[in-house]
Amino acid sequence: MSGITNRSRCGLLCAFPIFFSILLYGQTTKERADAIVTGGTVVTMDGPRTVYDDGAVVVTGDTIVAVGPRAELEGKYESRQTIDAKNKLVLPGFINGHTHVPMTLFRGLHDDVTLNDWLYKYIFPAEAKNVNEDFVRWGTRLAAAEQIRSGVTTFADMYYFEDAVAEETKAAGMRGVLGETFIDFPAPDNKSNAAMLAYTEKFLQKWQGDPLIHAAPAPHSIYTCSRKTLQDAAALARKYHAPILIHLSEMKKEWDDSLKNNGASPVQYLDEIGVLGPDVVGAHCIFVDEVDRKILAQRNVGCVHNPSSNMMIASGVSPVPEMRAAGIAVGLGTDGPAGSNNDLDLMEEIDLAAKLAKITKMSPLALNARAVVEMATIDGARALHMEKEIGSLEKGKKADLILISLDEANAVPMYDVYAQIAYSLKASDVETVIIGGRVVMRDRKLLTVDEEAAIAKAREYQKTIAASLGIQ
């Protein structure tokens, strides 16, 4: 009687096709993918903060299907496109959590004034005379070029004609959380509250379910919106399960006025009237005391720190270490590229966020390099309530990733990868940007934005805007 049992005989027979395949082809069939980014230092920003020194990221469609050691993934996958990442960092795309992108066309219009004066004496009048849909489109194109070049793949915006911002953002292949401004005076796009509500509802309906665009109502602030306007914006957002973007506790005057008029801090006031919740993204969050921080954490409100803006307007310093300790998701933003910060370079914000906290607390331990890189990636995603989609390089997340060169003089040597990102590397070191699996910049060449045309148009607008304001 043979010593081979039915089970072992079946095992040999079942293994034969695999054995024959290996004999014939030398290996089993590989899984197909659309692209493999391979050979770089992959900084995943996943839960354990895994870093693969010789790693790879595999992409199919708009999604990451695998992240791991290069040799392992190259042995398992074959792809139509291979992107060589040797001597490069591979990171999740940076997230600019708060900006006003069409304001690129007001860059440098009037600086070195207080926020209140800047808004009411200069920017609001300039917007009234110059902002229309065409202005917004060209400003967004210019901003898209600038942001892609600095490794930004997702941004949160608040402006007028936001449907035009959305169309230009999608054309550039970028991911956007885009807020139509609610404000209690006639705006460039909507001259009444009724028009504002109708425009925004149509905007939310149009972009529902879009893979790149997340439309949102954006009540400007408690100092420019009545209680009713704030509540109307929140109700509309919740009707469509949309985010709510708002400037929150961004200046001392706002805090003082709220205590006087509402008997509560801005955070407490918004909580009392039912606006705060796990769909709110608060920009700045400078004047937030311990009670405010507990409320923000309990309500799962995301906060966005804008160090350049806060320094430039001397608004104050957001208590970022305390907010993080309280469990608040804190991201990073550039704010608008005019008056409050004249560029959209998020890598500069990474650097400044750490140093501002250190000097304010008089401690080099206040906010370390890894923390600020988290704020630009996974914590930025948490602040926007999008951490299930973006912010880290993990299987199942959107394929938003950037390649940063390590071949420049400022990039070597490298002992700590987070310190290198935070303090040594620059926006100009970003080489390739992929958003939703689509390459939007390759080897520093923009593929989705006509940068030359946007620059030429910006120069035309400079003359028009200057003339409208009587600037020589």
Residue pairs with C-beta under 8 A, 6 or more apart in sequence:
4 12
18 28
21 28
21 29
22 28
27 75
30 75
30 76
30 77
30 78
31 76
31 77
31 78
32 60
32 77
32 78
32 79
33 58
33 59
33 60
33 65
33 66
33 77
33 78
33 79
33 80
34 59
34 60
34 61
34 79
34 80
34 81
34 437
35 58
35 59
35 79
35 80
35 81
35 82
35 83
35 399
35 434
35 437
36 56
36 57
36 58
36 59
36 73
36 74
36 77
36 79
36 81
36 82
36 83
37 56
37 57
37 59
37 83
37 85
37 90
37 401
37 403
37 434
38 55
38 56
38 57
38 70
38 73
38 74
38 82
38 83
38 84
38 85
39 54
39 55
39 56
39 70
39 84
39 85
39 86
40 55
40 85
40 86
40 87
40 88
40 89
40 90
40 403
41 51
41 52
41 53
41 54
41 55
41 88
41 89
41 90
41 406
41 417
42 51
42 52
42 55
42 56
42 57
42 67
42 85
42 90
42 393
43 51
43 89
43 90
43 91
43 92
43 373
43 393
43 417
43 418
43 421
44 50
44 51
44 52
44 67
44 92
44 392
44 393
44 394
45 91
45 92
45 373
45 374
45 377
45 378
45 391
45 392
45 393
46 67
46 392
46 393
46 394
49 370
51 417
52 67
52 68
52 69
52 70
54 69
54 70
54 71
55 67
55 68
55 69
55 70
55 90
56 66
56 67
56 68
56 69
56 70
56 73
56 74
57 64
57 66
57 67
57 90
57 393
57 399
57 401
58 64
58 65
58 66
58 67
58 73
58 77
58 79
59 65
59 79
59 399
59 434
59 437
60 437
61 399
61 437
62 211
62 398
62 399
62 436
62 437
62 438
63 396
63 397
63 398
63 399
63 437
64 393
64 394
64 395
64 396
64 397
64 398
64 399
65 77
65 395
66 73
66 76
66 77
66 395
67 73
67 393
67 394
67 395
83 403
83 432
83 439
85 403
87 405
87 406
87 407
88 403
88 404
88 405
88 406
88 431
89 403
89 404
89 406
89 417
89 420
89 421
89 425
90 393
90 401
90 402
90 403
91 151
91 377
91 393
91 401
91 402
91 404
91 421
92 153
92 377
92 378
92 390
92 391
92 392
92 393
92 400
92 401
92 402
93 151
93 152
93 153
93 154
93 175
93 377
93 390
93 400
93 401
93 402
93 433
93 434
93 435
94 150
94 151
94 152
94 153
94 346
94 347
94 376
94 377
94 380
94 402
95 152
95 153
95 154
95 155
95 331
95 332
95 346
95 376
95 377
95 380
95 381
95 383
95 384
95 390
95 391
96 147
96 152
96 154
96 155
96 156
96 332
96 333
96 334
96 344
96 346
97 155
97 156
97 281
97 283
97 302
97 304
97 331
97 332
97 333
97 380
97 383
97 384
98 156
98 158
98 245
98 281
98 283
98 284
98 304
98 306
98 331
98 333
98 334
98 335
99 143
99 155
99 156
99 157
99 158
99 333
99 334
99 335
99 336
99 337
99 344
100 157
100 158
100 159
100 335
100 336
100 337
100 338
101 139
101 140
101 143
101 144
101 147
101 155
101 157
101 159
101 165
101 336
101 337
101 344
102 131
102 135
102 136
102 139
102 140
102 143
102 159
102 160
102 161
102 165
103 123
103 139
103 159
103 336
103 337
103 338
104 139
104 142
104 143
104 146
104 337
104 338
104 344
104 458
105 130
105 135
105 138
105 139
105 142
105 458
105 461
105 462
105 465
106 123
106 126
106 336
106 337
106 338
106 339
106 465
107 337
107 338
107 342
107 343
108 338
108 342
109 122
109 123
109 126
109 338
109 339
109 465
110 118
110 122
110 123
110 339
111 312
111 339
111 342
113 121
113 122
113 313
113 339
114 313
114 314
115 250
115 251
115 313
115 315
115 340
116 251
116 253
118 313
118 339
118 340
122 339
123 338
123 339
125 469
126 465
126 468
126 469
127 160
127 188
128 188
129 468
129 469
130 461
130 464
130 465
130 468
131 160
131 161
131 188
131 189
132 161
132 188
133 161
133 164
133 189
135 461
136 159
136 160
136 161
136 164
136 165
136 168
137 164
137 167
137 168
138 454
138 457
138 458
138 461
140 164
140 165
140 168
140 169
140 172
141 168
141 172
141 449
141 450
141 453
141 454
141 457
142 454
142 455
142 457
142 458
143 337
143 344
144 168
144 169
144 172
144 174
144 448
144 449
145 172
145 446
145 449
145 451
145 454
146 337
146 343
146 344
146 345
147 155
147 174
147 344
147 346
148 172
148 174
148 433
148 440
148 441
148 446
148 448
148 449
149 427
149 428
149 430
149 441
149 444
149 446
150 344
150 345
150 346
150 347
150 427
150 430
151 346
151 347
151 402
151 404
151 427
151 430
151 433
152 174
152 344
152 346
153 174
153 175
153 390
153 400
153 401
153 402
153 433
153 434
153 435
154 174
154 175
154 176
154 177
154 380
154 381
154 384
154 386
154 390
154 400
155 174
155 175
155 176
155 177
156 176
156 177
156 178
156 179
156 245
156 281
156 304
156 333
156 384
157 165
157 169
157 176
157 177
157 178
157 179
158 179
158 181
158 218
158 220
158 245
158 247
158 283
159 165
159 179
159 181
160 180
160 181
160 187
160 188
160 189
160 190
161 188
161 189
162 178
162 179
162 180
162 181
162 203
162 215
162 218
163 180
163 199
163 202
163 203
163 206
165 176
165 178
166 176
166 178
166 203
166 207
166 213
166 215
169 175
169 176
169 178
169 212
169 213
170 176
170 210
170 212
170 213
171 448
172 440
172 448
172 449
173 212
173 435
173 436
173 438
173 440
173 448
174 212
174 435
174 440
175 212
175 213
175 390
175 398
175 400
175 435
175 436
176 212
176 213
176 214
177 214
177 216
177 243
177 245
177 281
177 384
177 386
178 207
178 213
178 214
178 215
178 216
179 216
179 217
179 218
179 243
179 244
179 245
180 196
180 199
180 200
180 203
180 215
180 216
180 217
180 218
181 187
181 218
181 219
181 220
182 196
182 200
182 217
182 218
182 219
182 220
182 225
182 229
182 230
182 232
182 233
183 196
183 219
183 220
183 224
183 225
183 229
184 193
184 224
184 225
184 226
184 229
185 224
186 192
187 196
189 199
190 196
190 199
193 229
193 232
197 232
197 236
200 217
200 233
200 236
201 236
201 240
203 215
204 215
204 216
204 217
204 236
204 237
204 240
204 242
205 240
206 215
207 213
207 214
207 215
208 215
208 240
211 436
212 435
212 436
214 242
214 243
214 386
215 240
215 242
216 237
216 242
216 243
216 244
216 245
217 233
217 234
217 236
217 237
217 242
217 244
217 245
218 233
218 244
218 245
218 246
219 225
219 229
219 230
219 233
219 234
219 244
219 246
219 275
220 246
220 247
221 246
221 247
221 248
221 250
221 254
222 230
222 254
222 258
222 262
222 266
222 269
222 270
223 253
223 254
223 257
225 233
227 273
230 270
230 273
230 275
231 273
231 274
231 275
233 244
233 275
234 244
234 274
234 275
234 277
236 242
237 243
237 244
237 279
238 277
238 279
241 279
242 279
243 279
243 280
243 281
243 384
243 385
244 275
244 277
244 279
244 280
244 281
245 281
245 283
246 270
246 275
246 280
246 281
246 282
246 283
247 282
247 283
247 284
248 266
248 267
248 270
248 282
248 283
248 284
248 285
248 303
249 255
249 265
249 266
249 267
249 282
249 284
249 285
249 286
249 287
249 288
249 292
250 283
250 284
250 285
250 286
250 287
250 315
251 286
251 287
251 313
251 315
251 316
252 287
252 315
252 316
254 266
254 287
255 265
255 266
255 287
258 264
258 265
258 266
258 269
259 265
262 269
262 272
264 272
265 287
265 288
265 289
265 291
265 292
266 287
267 276
267 288
267 292
267 295
267 296
268 291
268 292
268 295
270 276
271 295
271 299
276 295
276 296
276 299
276 301
277 299
277 300
277 301
278 299
278 300
278 301
278 385
279 385
280 299
280 301
280 302
281 301
281 302
281 303
281 304
281 383
281 384
281 385
282 296
282 301
282 302
282 303
282 304
283 303
283 304
283 306
283 333
283 335
284 303
284 304
284 305
284 306
284 309
284 310
284 315
284 318
285 296
285 303
285 304
285 305
285 318
285 323
285 330
286 310
286 315
286 316
286 317
286 318
286 319
287 316
288 296
288 303
288 318
288 319
288 323
290 322
293 319
293 322
293 323
293 326
293 328
294 326
296 303
296 323
296 326
296 328
297 326
297 327
297 328
300 329
300 385
301 328
302 328
302 329
302 330
302 331
302 382
302 383
302 384
302 385
303 318
303 323
303 328
303 329
303 330
303 331
303 383
304 330
304 331
304 332
304 333
304 380
304 383
305 318
305 320
305 330
305 331
305 332
305 333
305 349
305 353
305 375
306 318
306 332
306 333
306 334
306 335
306 340
306 341
306 349
307 318
307 332
307 349
307 352
307 353
307 356
308 334
308 335
308 340
308 341
308 343
308 348
308 349
308 352
309 315
309 333
309 334
309 335
309 336
309 340
309 341
310 316
310 317
310 318
310 356
311 352
311 356
312 339
312 340
312 341
313 339
313 340
317 356
317 357
317 360
318 330
320 330
320 353
320 357
320 367
320 375
321 357
321 361
321 366
321 367
323 330
324 330
324 371
329 379
329 382
329 383
330 375
330 379
330 383
331 375
331 376
331 379
331 380
331 381
331 382
331 383
331 384
332 346
332 349
332 350
332 353
332 372
332 375
332 376
332 380
333 346
333 349
334 341
334 343
334 344
334 345
334 346
334 348
334 349
335 341
337 343
337 344
345 427
346 376
346 427
347 376
347 421
347 425
347 426
347 427
347 430
348 427
349 376
350 372
350 373
350 375
350 376
350 421
350 422
351 372
351 422
351 423
353 367
353 372
353 375
354 367
354 368
354 369
354 371
354 372
354 422
354 423
357 366
357 367
358 364
358 365
358 366
358 367
360 366
368 418
369 416
369 418
369 419
369 421
369 422
369 423
370 418
372 422
373 418
373 421
373 422
377 391
377 392
378 387
378 391
378 392
379 391
380 391
381 387
381 389
381 390
381 391
381 392
382 391
388 397
389 397
389 398
390 397
390 398
390 400
391 397
393 401
398 436
399 434
399 435
399 436
399 437
400 434
400 435
400 436
401 433
401 434
402 430
402 432
402 433
402 434
403 430
403 431
403 432
403 433
404 421
404 425
404 429
404 430
404 431
405 411
405 429
405 430
405 431
406 412
406 414
406 429
408 429
410 424
410 425
410 426
410 429
411 420
411 424
411 425
411 429
414 420
414 424
430 441
430 444
431 441
431 442
431 443
431 444
432 439
432 441
432 442
432 443
433 439
433 440
433 441
434 440
438 448
439 447
440 446
440 447
440 448
441 447
441 448
465 471
466 472
